[in-house]
Amino acid sequence: MSTLARLFKSPRHVGLGVVVALILTVTLLYHGPVRFAHVSVDKSKVALLIEDRPQPLLAPTLLHFIYALPPDWHFRFMGSRASVAHVNKSAAIREQVRLGKLDLGLSPSNLSTAGQEMISRFFTTLWLYEKVLQPAEVLLVFQSDSMVCANSKHNVDEYTQYDWVGAPWEPEGRWGGNGGLSIRRVSRIIDVLRNQKRIENSEPEDVWLSERLGHHRHGRVADGPVSSTFSGEMNSGEPERVLGPRLNGSRSLPGLGEYMQGIDDWRDGHYEPMGYHIGSAGHMAGPIWGTPEKREHIWKYCPEAKMILDMDMADYVPGNCHEEW
């Protein structure tokens, strides 16, 4: 008789046996056979963060994106000597570099990211796409004021079919979206930049590029409704509707991405984009953040968003009560 069988025969271990059986049942129900496989990095799919300032949030933001995105995405961080050295102090970052998941490098000396105009020049430079970013084809640009939400039902790979996706400026617009958290198709941008040159001190790079991609004869740019599911910044999108099966004690589970009544009711009626972008001005737009109810839901749905917000500790530890502990 096996050790497990003898254990279950003992009355005083019946409870333990039930627990073990439940664990086995739940494991098989939710996961099936457990398999571990090495996932190689696809260097045609690159997530890029560029930041010259040695900000404390750089390493946590990078690591969160690494863990939240599908495992085949390759990551690149480009910055100043100070910001690269700062990020490289993190043991977790160094491990991602060792695994080949993340590359750290200095920003090209002939390009600058000091201010909005310089960022626009940076991202409308043909050499960046033809040389520096190769062999990237799908580019996810994110900044230290952007965040993706681990609770989202959306996957960034849903949007790689588009030449441009970003938080929409017009909820029903045909194209366009903020570049601070955006998907860009490198080959299409190269085609644009080989034929047109942005005038300095004119439109921001995201406006300039997305408009030209929208008019491109082969361009495919996400419209406002699709873009609003990708990222929220200025405008809200369609609220979630919990219309799936009701929790009734059965072992059946909802399908992938399907909500279940009785479990996911807290999401009903709320806007839940895949991620958020605050913007360089730090303005929190009313349609996204403008009521206590909206903010409270975001804290539940995307608690990671707190990482990119200036939150006053005095609101949570008011006055001098228990000033030291």
C-alpha positions as CSV (number, residue, x, y, z in Angstrom):
1,M,0.0,0.0,0.0
2,S,1.4,3.4,-0.9
3,T,2.2,6.0,1.7
4,L,-0.6,8.3,0.3
5,A,-3.1,5.4,0.5
6,R,-2.2,4.6,4.1
7,L,-2.4,8.3,4.9
8,F,-6.0,8.5,3.6
9,K,-7.1,5.3,5.5
10,S,-6.3,7.0,8.8
11,P,-9.4,8.9,10.1
12,R,-7.4,11.6,11.7
13,H,-5.9,12.4,8.2
14,V,-9.2,12.5,6.4
15,G,-9.2,16.3,6.3
16,L,-5.7,16.3,4.9
17,G,-6.7,13.8,2.3
18,V,-9.6,16.0,1.2
19,V,-7.3,19.0,1.0
20,V,-4.7,17.1,-1.1
21,A,-7.5,15.8,-3.3
22,L,-8.9,19.3,-3.8
23,I,-5.5,20.6,-4.6
24,L,-5.0,17.9,-7.2
25,T,-8.4,18.6,-8.6
26,V,-8.0,22.3,-8.8
27,T,-4.5,22.0,-10.3
28,L,-5.8,19.7,-13.1
29,L,-8.9,21.8,-13.5
30,Y,-7.1,25.1,-14.0
31,H,-3.8,24.1,-15.5
32,G,-3.7,20.6,-16.8
33,P,-0.3,19.0,-17.1
34,V,2.4,21.3,-15.9
35,R,5.1,21.9,-18.5
36,F,8.1,24.2,-18.4
37,A,9.6,25.3,-21.7
38,H,12.3,27.8,-22.6
39,V,10.8,30.7,-24.6
40,S,13.2,32.3,-27.0
41,V,13.2,36.0,-27.4
42,D,11.9,37.4,-30.7
43,K,14.1,40.4,-31.5
44,S,11.6,41.6,-34.1
45,K,9.3,42.5,-31.2
46,V,11.1,45.2,-29.1
47,A,9.8,47.2,-26.1
48,L,11.9,50.4,-25.8
49,L,12.3,52.8,-22.9
50,I,14.5,55.8,-23.4
51,E,15.3,58.0,-20.3
52,D,18.4,60.1,-19.6
53,R,17.4,60.9,-16.0
54,P,18.5,58.4,-13.3
55,Q,15.0,58.1,-11.8
56,P,14.3,55.6,-9.0
57,L,11.3,54.2,-10.8
58,L,13.3,53.1,-13.9
59,A,14.2,49.6,-12.7
60,P,10.8,48.8,-11.2
61,T,9.0,50.0,-14.3
62,L,11.2,48.0,-16.7
63,L,10.8,44.9,-14.6
64,H,7.0,45.2,-14.4
65,F,6.8,45.6,-18.2
66,I,9.1,42.6,-18.7
67,Y,6.9,40.4,-16.5
68,A,3.5,41.7,-17.8
69,L,4.3,41.4,-21.5
70,P,4.4,38.0,-23.4
71,P,7.7,36.2,-22.8
72,D,9.0,36.5,-26.4
73,W,9.3,40.3,-26.3
74,H,12.8,41.7,-26.3
75,F,13.5,44.8,-24.2
76,R,15.9,47.7,-24.8
77,F,16.8,50.5,-22.4
78,M,18.7,53.5,-23.8
79,G,19.8,56.4,-21.7
80,S,22.7,58.6,-20.4
81,R,25.7,57.1,-18.6
82,A,24.1,58.1,-15.3
83,S,20.7,56.5,-16.0
84,V,22.2,53.3,-17.4
85,A,24.5,53.0,-14.4
86,H,21.6,53.6,-12.1
87,V,19.4,50.9,-13.7
88,N,22.4,48.5,-13.8
89,K,22.7,48.6,-10.0
90,S,19.5,46.4,-9.8
91,A,20.4,42.7,-9.4
92,A,17.0,41.9,-11.0
93,I,17.9,44.0,-14.0
94,R,21.3,42.4,-14.4
95,E,19.7,39.0,-14.4
96,Q,17.4,40.0,-17.3
97,V,20.5,41.2,-19.1
98,R,22.3,37.9,-18.4
99,L,19.3,36.0,-19.8
100,G,19.3,38.0,-23.0
101,K,15.9,39.5,-22.3
102,L,17.1,43.1,-21.9
103,D,19.8,45.2,-23.5
104,L,21.2,48.3,-21.8
105,G,22.8,50.9,-23.9
106,L,23.7,54.6,-24.2
107,S,21.5,56.9,-26.3
108,P,23.2,57.7,-29.6
109,S,25.5,60.7,-29.1
110,N,24.0,62.5,-32.1
111,L,20.4,62.2,-30.7
112,S,19.0,63.9,-27.6
113,T,15.8,63.4,-25.5
114,A,16.0,66.6,-23.5
115,G,12.6,68.1,-23.9
116,Q,9.6,67.4,-26.1
117,E,11.1,68.9,-29.3
118,M,14.3,66.8,-29.0
119,I,12.2,63.7,-28.4
120,S,10.2,64.4,-31.5
121,R,13.5,64.8,-33.5
122,F,14.7,61.5,-32.0
123,F,11.7,59.5,-33.1
124,T,11.5,61.0,-36.6
125,T,15.2,60.2,-37.4
126,L,15.5,57.6,-40.2
127,W,18.8,56.4,-38.9
128,L,17.2,55.3,-35.6
129,Y,14.8,52.9,-37.3
130,E,17.2,51.8,-40.1
131,K,20.3,51.2,-37.9
132,V,19.8,51.5,-34.2
133,L,16.6,49.5,-33.7
134,Q,17.2,46.8,-36.2
135,P,16.0,44.0,-36.5
136,A,12.9,45.3,-34.8
137,E,9.7,45.3,-36.8
138,V,7.1,45.8,-34.0
139,L,8.1,48.5,-31.5
140,L,6.4,49.2,-28.2
141,V,7.5,52.6,-27.0
142,F,6.9,53.2,-23.3
143,Q,7.9,56.0,-20.9
144,S,8.4,56.2,-17.2
145,D,5.0,57.8,-16.9
146,S,3.2,54.8,-18.5
147,M,2.1,51.5,-17.1
148,V,0.5,48.3,-18.2
149,C,-2.0,46.5,-16.0
150,A,-1.5,42.9,-15.0
151,N,-5.3,42.5,-14.5
152,S,-6.1,43.5,-18.0
153,K,-7.9,41.0,-20.3
154,H,-6.0,42.4,-23.2
155,N,-2.6,41.2,-24.5
156,V,-0.2,43.6,-26.2
157,D,0.1,41.0,-29.1
158,E,-3.6,41.8,-30.0
159,Y,-2.3,45.1,-31.4
160,T,0.8,44.1,-33.3
161,Q,-1.2,44.0,-36.5
162,Y,-1.4,47.8,-36.6
163,D,1.2,50.3,-37.7
164,W,0.3,52.7,-34.9
165,V,-1.7,52.4,-31.7
166,G,-1.7,54.9,-28.8
167,A,-4.1,56.4,-26.3
168,P,-6.7,58.2,-28.6
169,W,-6.9,61.9,-28.9
170,E,-10.5,61.5,-30.3
171,P,-12.6,58.7,-29.0
172,E,-14.1,58.1,-32.4
173,G,-11.1,59.2,-34.4
174,R,-9.9,57.4,-37.5
175,W,-6.2,57.3,-36.4
176,G,-3.8,58.9,-34.0
177,G,-2.8,58.3,-30.4
178,N,-0.2,59.4,-27.9
179,G,3.3,58.1,-28.4
180,G,4.2,57.8,-24.7
181,L,2.8,54.3,-24.7
182,S,2.4,53.1,-28.3
183,I,2.8,50.3,-30.8
184,R,4.7,51.3,-34.0
185,R,5.6,49.3,-37.1
186,V,9.2,50.0,-38.0
187,S,9.2,49.2,-41.7
188,R,6.2,51.5,-42.3
189,I,7.8,54.3,-40.4
190,I,11.0,53.8,-42.4
191,D,8.9,54.2,-45.6
192,V,7.4,57.4,-44.3
193,L,10.8,58.9,-43.3
194,R,12.4,58.0,-46.6
195,N,9.9,60.2,-48.4
196,Q,9.1,63.0,-45.9
197,K,11.1,65.0,-43.3
198,R,9.5,66.6,-40.2
199,I,10.1,70.3,-39.9
200,E,11.8,71.2,-36.7
201,N,9.6,72.8,-34.0
202,S,6.5,71.7,-35.7
203,E,4.0,69.0,-34.7
204,P,5.0,66.5,-32.0
205,E,6.4,63.2,-33.4
206,D,3.4,61.1,-32.5
207,V,1.0,63.5,-34.3
208,W,3.3,63.8,-37.3
209,L,3.9,60.1,-37.6
210,S,0.4,58.8,-36.9
211,E,-1.1,61.2,-39.4
212,R,1.2,60.1,-42.2
213,L,0.8,56.4,-41.3
214,G,-3.0,57.0,-41.4
215,H,-2.7,58.3,-45.0
216,H,-0.2,55.7,-46.1
217,R,-1.5,53.6,-49.0
218,H,-0.7,50.4,-47.1
219,G,-1.1,51.9,-43.6
220,R,-3.2,50.2,-40.9
221,V,-3.6,52.5,-37.9
222,A,-5.9,51.6,-35.0
223,D,-9.0,53.8,-34.7
224,G,-10.3,55.5,-31.6
225,P,-12.4,52.6,-30.2
226,V,-9.6,50.1,-30.7
227,S,-6.9,52.5,-29.3
228,S,-9.0,53.1,-26.2
229,T,-8.7,49.5,-25.2
230,F,-4.9,49.7,-25.6
231,S,-4.2,52.8,-23.5
232,G,-6.1,55.5,-21.5
233,E,-4.9,59.0,-21.1
234,M,-7.3,61.8,-22.1
235,N,-10.5,60.0,-23.0
236,S,-12.4,57.1,-21.5
237,G,-13.5,54.1,-23.5
238,E,-16.3,51.6,-23.5
239,P,-17.0,50.2,-20.0
240,E,-16.7,46.5,-19.2
241,R,-19.8,44.4,-19.1
242,V,-19.9,41.3,-16.9
243,L,-22.3,39.1,-18.9
244,G,-20.6,35.7,-18.6
245,P,-21.8,32.7,-16.7
246,R,-22.8,33.0,-13.1
247,L,-20.8,31.3,-10.3
248,N,-23.0,28.4,-9.2
249,G,-20.8,26.0,-7.4
250,S,-20.0,23.9,-10.5
251,R,-16.4,23.2,-11.6
252,S,-16.9,24.8,-15.0
253,L,-14.8,27.8,-15.8
254,P,-15.4,30.8,-18.1
255,G,-13.5,30.9,-21.3
256,L,-10.3,32.9,-21.8
257,G,-11.0,36.6,-21.2
258,E,-14.6,35.9,-20.3
259,Y,-16.0,37.4,-17.0
260,M,-18.0,35.4,-14.5
261,Q,-20.9,36.9,-12.6
262,G,-20.4,36.6,-8.9
263,I,-16.6,37.0,-9.2
264,D,-16.0,39.8,-11.7
265,D,-19.0,42.0,-10.8
266,W,-16.6,44.7,-9.5
267,R,-15.5,45.4,-13.1
268,D,-18.9,46.0,-14.5
269,G,-19.5,49.5,-15.8
270,H,-15.8,50.5,-15.5
271,Y,-13.3,51.5,-18.3
272,E,-10.3,49.1,-18.2
273,P,-7.7,49.8,-20.8
274,M,-4.6,47.6,-21.1
275,G,-2.5,50.4,-19.8
276,Y,-2.3,54.1,-18.8
277,H,-0.2,57.0,-19.8
278,I,-0.1,60.2,-17.7
279,G,1.9,62.5,-20.1
280,S,4.8,64.8,-19.5
281,A,2.6,67.6,-18.1
282,G,1.4,65.3,-15.3
283,H,-2.2,66.2,-16.0
284,M,-4.7,63.5,-14.9
285,A,-7.6,63.8,-17.3
286,G,-11.1,64.0,-15.9
287,P,-12.7,61.3,-18.1
288,I,-10.1,58.8,-16.7
289,W,-9.4,60.0,-13.1
290,G,-11.9,62.7,-12.4
291,T,-14.1,61.1,-9.7
292,P,-13.3,59.2,-6.5
293,E,-15.2,56.2,-7.9
294,K,-13.0,56.2,-11.0
295,R,-9.8,56.4,-9.0
296,E,-10.9,53.8,-6.5
297,H,-11.6,51.4,-9.3
298,I,-8.2,52.1,-11.0
299,W,-6.5,51.3,-7.6
300,K,-8.3,47.9,-7.6
301,Y,-7.9,47.1,-11.3
302,C,-4.4,48.5,-11.9
303,P,-2.6,49.1,-8.5
304,E,0.6,49.4,-10.5
305,A,-0.6,52.8,-11.7
306,K,0.4,54.2,-8.3
307,M,4.0,53.7,-9.2
308,I,3.8,56.5,-11.8
309,L,1.8,58.9,-9.7
310,D,3.0,61.5,-7.2
311,M,1.1,60.3,-4.1
312,D,1.3,62.3,-0.9
313,M,2.1,60.1,2.1
314,A,0.4,62.6,4.4
315,D,-2.9,61.5,3.0
316,Y,-2.3,58.1,4.3
317,V,-0.4,58.9,7.5
318,P,-1.9,62.3,8.5
319,G,-0.5,64.7,11.0
320,N,2.1,63.7,13.6
321,C,0.2,60.6,14.8
322,H,2.7,57.8,15.2
323,E,5.3,59.9,13.5
324,E,8.0,57.4,14.4
325,W,7.7,53.6,14.8
